[in-house]
Amino acid sequence: MLGGLTTPRGIVVDTLGNLLVVQRGVGISVHSLDSNGCVKSTKTLVADTTLNHGIDVNILGNKLVARYVLGR
């Protein structure tokens, strides 16, 4: 799977064209893409195992929001 993802729960594209993914049990990872749309690098952006649902970035690209849902 993309960048080693095993339990992705949400995805959003940031203002730089990176994929931001919230993954249950991991947190948020960032995946930069090449000009063909293939992943060229992956790293953990926020290591928080409680995040498991929902991700968004505001239109200015300066605020990232993710949340958790109990029991998931």
N, CA, C and O atoms as a GROMACS GRO file, in nm:
protein
  288
    1MET      N    1   0.083  -0.119   0.000
    1MET     CA    2   0.000   0.000   0.000
    1MET      C    3   0.087   0.125   0.000
    1MET      O    4   0.207   0.119   0.026
    2LEU      N    5   0.025   0.236  -0.028
    2LEU     CA    6   0.090   0.365  -0.031
    2LEU      C    7   0.171   0.391   0.095
    2LEU      O    8   0.115   0.392   0.205
    3GLY      N    9   0.300   0.411   0.083
    3GLY     CA   10   0.385   0.448   0.194
    3GLY      C   11   0.377   0.358   0.315
    3GLY      O   12   0.407   0.402   0.426
    4GLY      N   13   0.339   0.231   0.298
    4GLY     CA   14   0.332   0.139   0.410
    4GLY      C   15   0.206   0.153   0.494
    4GLY      O   16   0.203   0.103   0.607
    5LEU      N   17   0.103   0.219   0.444
    5LEU     CA   18  -0.020   0.236   0.520
    5LEU      C   19  -0.087   0.101   0.545
    5LEU      O   20  -0.089   0.014   0.458
    6THR      N   21  -0.142   0.086   0.665
    6THR     CA   22  -0.216  -0.038   0.697
    6THR      C   23  -0.359  -0.010   0.740
    6THR      O   24  -0.447  -0.091   0.713
    7THR      N   25  -0.384   0.104   0.806
    7THR     CA   26  -0.519   0.136   0.853
    7THR      C   27  -0.553   0.284   0.831
    7THR      O   28  -0.584   0.355   0.926
    8PRO      N   29  -0.547   0.331   0.705
    8PRO     CA   30  -0.579   0.471   0.679
    8PRO      C   31  -0.726   0.499   0.708
    8PRO      O   32  -0.813   0.417   0.675
    9ARG      N   33  -0.755   0.614   0.769
    9ARG     CA   34  -0.892   0.650   0.805
    9ARG      C   35  -0.938   0.779   0.738
    9ARG      O   36  -1.058   0.807   0.736
   10GLY      N   37  -0.846   0.858   0.683
   10GLY     CA   38  -0.883   0.982   0.616
   10GLY      C   39  -0.764   1.035   0.540
   10GLY      O   40  -0.649   1.008   0.576
   11ILE      N   41  -0.792   1.112   0.434
   11ILE     CA   42  -0.685   1.166   0.352
   11ILE      C   43  -0.725   1.305   0.303
   11ILE      O   44  -0.842   1.330   0.275
   12VAL      N   45  -0.627   1.393   0.292
   12VAL     CA   46  -0.648   1.528   0.241
   12VAL      C   47  -0.521   1.569   0.168
   12VAL      O   48  -0.412   1.520   0.198
   13VAL      N   49  -0.534   1.660   0.073
   13VAL     CA   50  -0.419   1.715   0.001
   13VAL      C   51  -0.390   1.853   0.058
   13VAL      O   52  -0.481   1.936   0.067
   14ASP      N   53  -0.264   1.878   0.096
   14ASP     CA   54  -0.228   2.010   0.150
   14ASP      C   55  -0.200   2.108   0.037
   14ASP      O   56  -0.207   2.073  -0.081
   15THR      N   57  -0.169   2.232   0.073
   15THR     CA   58  -0.148   2.337  -0.027
   15THR      C   59  -0.022   2.317  -0.111
   15THR      O   60  -0.005   2.383  -0.214
   16LEU      N   61   0.067   2.225  -0.069
   16LEU     CA   62   0.187   2.194  -0.146
   16LEU      C   63   0.170   2.070  -0.234
   16LEU      O   64   0.262   2.030  -0.304
   17GLY      N   65   0.050   2.010  -0.229
   17GLY     CA   66   0.023   1.892  -0.309
   17GLY      C   67   0.061   1.761  -0.242
   17GLY      O   68   0.057   1.655  -0.306
   18ASN      N   69   0.097   1.766  -0.115
   18ASN     CA   70   0.128   1.643  -0.040
   18ASN      C   71   0.000   1.576   0.006
   18ASN      O   72  -0.101   1.643   0.030
   19LEU      N   73   0.004   1.446   0.019
   19LEU     CA   74  -0.108   1.373   0.078
   19LEU      C   75  -0.085   1.364   0.228
   19LEU      O   76   0.021   1.320   0.272
   20LEU      N   77  -0.183   1.404   0.307
   20LEU     CA   78  -0.180   1.390   0.452
   20LEU      C   79  -0.282   1.283   0.488
   20LEU      O   80  -0.399   1.292   0.452
   21VAL      N   81  -0.236   1.183   0.560
   21VAL     CA   82  -0.320   1.068   0.591
   21VAL      C   83  -0.326   1.046   0.741
   21VAL      O   84  -0.222   1.040   0.807
   22VAL      N   85  -0.448   1.035   0.795
   22VAL     CA   86  -0.463   0.997   0.935
   22VAL      C   87  -0.481   0.845   0.936
   22VAL      O   88  -0.562   0.790   0.863
   23GLN      N   89  -0.403   0.780   1.020
   23GLN     CA   90  -0.401   0.634   1.024
   23GLN      C   91  -0.418   0.586   1.169
   23GLN      O   92  -0.342   0.624   1.258
   24ARG      N   93  -0.517   0.502   1.189
   24ARG     CA   94  -0.542   0.448   1.323
   24ARG      C   95  -0.418   0.378   1.377
   24ARG      O   96  -0.356   0.298   1.307
   25GLY      N   97  -0.384   0.410   1.501
   25GLY     CA   98  -0.270   0.347   1.566
   25GLY      C   99  -0.136   0.409   1.532
   25GLY      O  100  -0.033   0.365   1.584
   26VAL      N  101  -0.134   0.510   1.445
   26VAL     CA  102  -0.009   0.573   1.402
   26VAL      C  103  -0.012   0.724   1.425
   26VAL      O  104   0.072   0.778   1.497
   27GLY      N  105  -0.108   0.791   1.365
   27GLY     CA  106  -0.118   0.936   1.369
   27GLY      C  107  -0.135   0.990   1.229
   27GLY      O  108  -0.217   0.939   1.152
   28ILE      N  109  -0.059   1.092   1.194
   28ILE     CA  110  -0.069   1.155   1.061
   28ILE      C  111   0.064   1.141   0.989
   28ILE      O  112   0.170   1.174   1.042
   29SER      N  113   0.055   1.093   0.866
   29SER     CA  114   0.175   1.082   0.783
   29SER      C  115   0.161   1.175   0.663
   29SER      O  116   0.050   1.205   0.619
   30VAL      N  117   0.275   1.219   0.611
   30VAL     CA  118   0.277   1.306   0.493
   30VAL      C  119   0.350   1.232   0.382
   30VAL      O  120   0.456   1.174   0.404
   31HIS      N  121   0.292   1.236   0.263
   31HIS     CA  122   0.345   1.164   0.147
   31HIS      C  123   0.362   1.264   0.034
   31HIS      O  124   0.264   1.317  -0.019
   32SER      N  125   0.487   1.290  -0.004
   32SER     CA  126   0.512   1.380  -0.116
   32SER      C  127   0.513   1.299  -0.245
   32SER      O  128   0.556   1.184  -0.249
   33LEU      N  129   0.466   1.363  -0.350
   33LEU     CA  130   0.449   1.296  -0.479
   33LEU      C  131   0.541   1.356  -0.584
   33LEU      O  132   0.578   1.473  -0.577
   34ASP      N  133   0.579   1.272  -0.681
   34ASP     CA  134   0.657   1.324  -0.793
   34ASP      C  135   0.562   1.376  -0.901
   34ASP      O  136   0.441   1.376  -0.882
   35SER      N  137   0.615   1.420  -1.012
   35SER     CA  138   0.534   1.480  -1.119
   35SER      C  139   0.438   1.379  -1.183
   35SER      O  140   0.344   1.419  -1.251
   36ASN      N  141   0.462   1.249  -1.163
   36ASN     CA  142   0.373   1.146  -1.216
   36ASN      C  143   0.268   1.101  -1.115
   36ASN      O  144   0.185   1.016  -1.145
   37GLY      N  145   0.271   1.160  -0.994
   37GLY     CA  146   0.176   1.123  -0.891
   37GLY      C  147   0.218   1.004  -0.808
   37GLY      O  148   0.138   0.951  -0.731
   38CYS      N  149   0.342   0.959  -0.824
   38CYS     CA  150   0.394   0.847  -0.746
   38CYS      C  151   0.458   0.899  -0.617
   38CYS      O  152   0.518   1.007  -0.616
   39VAL      N  153   0.446   0.823  -0.510
   39VAL     CA  154   0.503   0.863  -0.382
   39VAL      C  155   0.655   0.863  -0.391
   39VAL      O  156   0.715   0.762  -0.430
   40LYS      N  157   0.717   0.976  -0.356
   40LYS     CA  158   0.863   0.982  -0.355
   40LYS      C  159   0.920   0.984  -0.214
   40LYS      O  160   1.036   0.950  -0.194
   41SER      N  161   0.838   1.024  -0.115
   41SER     CA  162   0.883   1.016   0.024
   41SER      C  163   0.763   1.011   0.117
   41SER      O  164   0.655   1.061   0.087
   42THR      N  165   0.787   0.949   0.232
   42THR     CA  166   0.684   0.933   0.335
   42THR      C  167   0.748   0.956   0.470
   42THR      O  168   0.858   0.907   0.497
   43LYS      N  169   0.680   1.031   0.556
   43LYS     CA  170   0.729   1.047   0.693
   43LYS      C  171   0.610   1.071   0.786
   43LYS      O  172   0.503   1.113   0.742
   44THR      N  173   0.632   1.043   0.914
   44THR     CA  174   0.530   1.068   1.014
   44THR      C  175   0.533   1.216   1.050
   44THR      O  176   0.638   1.269   1.087
   45LEU      N  177   0.420   1.281   1.038
   45LEU     CA  178   0.408   1.423   1.070
   45LEU      C  179   0.366   1.442   1.216
   45LEU      O  180   0.422   1.526   1.286
   46VAL      N  181   0.267   1.364   1.261
   46VAL     CA  182   0.219   1.368   1.399
   46VAL      C  183   0.208   1.225   1.450
   46VAL      O  184   0.128   1.147   1.399
   47ALA      N  185   0.288   1.191   1.548
   47ALA     CA  186   0.283   1.057   1.607
   47ALA      C  187   0.186   1.061   1.725
   47ALA      O  188   0.224   1.096   1.836
   48ASP      N  189   0.061   1.024   1.698
   48ASP     CA  190  -0.043   1.024   1.802
   48ASP      C  191  -0.136   0.908   1.773
   48ASP      O  192  -0.219   0.915   1.683
   49THR      N  193  -0.123   0.801   1.849
   49THR     CA  194  -0.200   0.679   1.823
   49THR      C  195  -0.348   0.693   1.855
   49THR      O  196  -0.425   0.604   1.821
   50THR      N  197  -0.390   0.804   1.917
   50THR     CA  198  -0.532   0.821   1.946
   50THR      C  199  -0.609   0.877   1.826
   50THR      O  200  -0.731   0.865   1.820
   51LEU      N  201  -0.539   0.938   1.732
   51LEU     CA  202  -0.607   0.991   1.612
   51LEU      C  203  -0.653   0.875   1.526
   51LEU      O  204  -0.574   0.787   1.493
   52ASN      N  205  -0.780   0.875   1.489
   52ASN     CA  206  -0.830   0.761   1.412
   52ASN      C  207  -0.943   0.795   1.316
   52ASN      O  208  -1.001   0.705   1.256
   53HIS      N  209  -0.974   0.924   1.301
   53HIS     CA  210  -1.090   0.955   1.218
   53HIS      C  211  -1.089   1.102   1.180
   53HIS      O  212  -1.075   1.188   1.267
   54GLY      N  213  -1.104   1.132   1.055
   54GLY     CA  214  -1.120   1.269   1.009
   54GLY      C  215  -0.991   1.348   1.006
   54GLY      O  216  -0.913   1.348   1.101
   55ILE      N  217  -0.969   1.416   0.894
   55ILE     CA  218  -0.852   1.503   0.878
   55ILE      C  219  -0.891   1.614   0.781
   55ILE      O  220  -0.963   1.590   0.683
   56ASP      N  221  -0.844   1.734   0.807
   56ASP     CA  222  -0.871   1.846   0.718
   56ASP      C  223  -0.762   1.950   0.736
   56ASP      O  224  -0.700   1.959   0.842
   57VAL      N  225  -0.740   2.028   0.634
   57VAL     CA  226  -0.645   2.140   0.640
   57VAL      C  227  -0.720   2.262   0.587
   57VAL      O  228  -0.796   2.252   0.490
   58ASN      N  229  -0.700   2.378   0.651
   58ASN     CA  230  -0.775   2.495   0.607
   58ASN      C  231  -0.724   2.547   0.473
   58ASN      O  232  -0.619   2.504   0.425
   59ILE      N  233  -0.798   2.637   0.415
   59ILE     CA  234  -0.769   2.686   0.280
   59ILE      C  235  -0.634   2.758   0.271
   59ILE      O  236  -0.572   2.760   0.165
   60LEU      N  237  -0.589   2.818   0.381
   60LEU     CA  238  -0.459   2.886   0.382
   60LEU      C  239  -0.344   2.787   0.399
   60LEU      O  240  -0.228   2.821   0.375
   61GLY      N  241  -0.376   2.667   0.440
   61GLY     CA  242  -0.274   2.565   0.459
   61GLY      C  243  -0.194   2.578   0.586
   61GLY      O  244  -0.088   2.518   0.600
   62ASN      N  245  -0.244   2.658   0.681
   62ASN     CA  246  -0.168   2.678   0.804
   62ASN      C  247  -0.231   2.615   0.927
   62ASN      O  248  -0.180   2.632   1.038
   63LYS      N  249  -0.342   2.541   0.910
   63LYS     CA  250  -0.404   2.470   1.022
   63LYS      C  251  -0.447   2.332   0.977
   63LYS      O  252  -0.514   2.314   0.875
   64LEU      N  253  -0.406   2.235   1.057
   64LEU     CA  254  -0.440   2.095   1.031
   64LEU      C  255  -0.528   2.048   1.147
   64LEU      O  256  -0.496   2.072   1.264
   65VAL      N  257  -0.638   1.981   1.114
   65VAL     CA  258  -0.728   1.931   1.215
   65VAL      C  259  -0.748   1.782   1.192
   65VAL      O  260  -0.776   1.738   1.080
   66ALA      N  261  -0.735   1.705   1.298
   66ALA     CA  262  -0.765   1.562   1.295
   66ALA      C  263  -0.835   1.530   1.425
   66ALA      O  264  -0.820   1.603   1.523
   67ARG      N  265  -0.910   1.421   1.429
   67ARG     CA  266  -0.981   1.390   1.551
   67ARG      C  267  -0.982   1.240   1.574
   67ARG      O  268  -0.937   1.161   1.492
   68TYR      N  269  -1.036   1.206   1.688
   68TYR     CA  270  -1.051   1.065   1.722
   68TYR      C  271  -1.197   1.040   1.756
   68TYR      O  272  -1.269   1.131   1.799
   69VAL      N  273  -1.240   0.918   1.738
   69VAL     CA  274  -1.374   0.874   1.775
   69VAL      C  275  -1.354   0.759   1.870
   69VAL      O  276  -1.284   0.663   1.837
   70LEU      N  277  -1.415   0.766   1.987
   70LEU     CA  278  -1.402   0.659   2.085
   70LEU      C  279  -1.461   0.530   2.030
   70LEU      O  280  -1.561   0.531   1.958
   71GLY      N  281  -1.398   0.421   2.064
   71GLY     CA  282  -1.448   0.291   2.023
   71GLY      C  283  -1.413   0.249   1.883
   71GLY      O  284  -1.471   0.153   1.831
   72ARG      N  285  -1.320   0.318   1.820
   72ARG     CA  286  -1.279   0.280   1.684
   72ARG      C  287  -1.137   0.234   1.683
   72ARG      O  288  -1.084   0.198   1.578
   0.00000   0.00000   0.00000
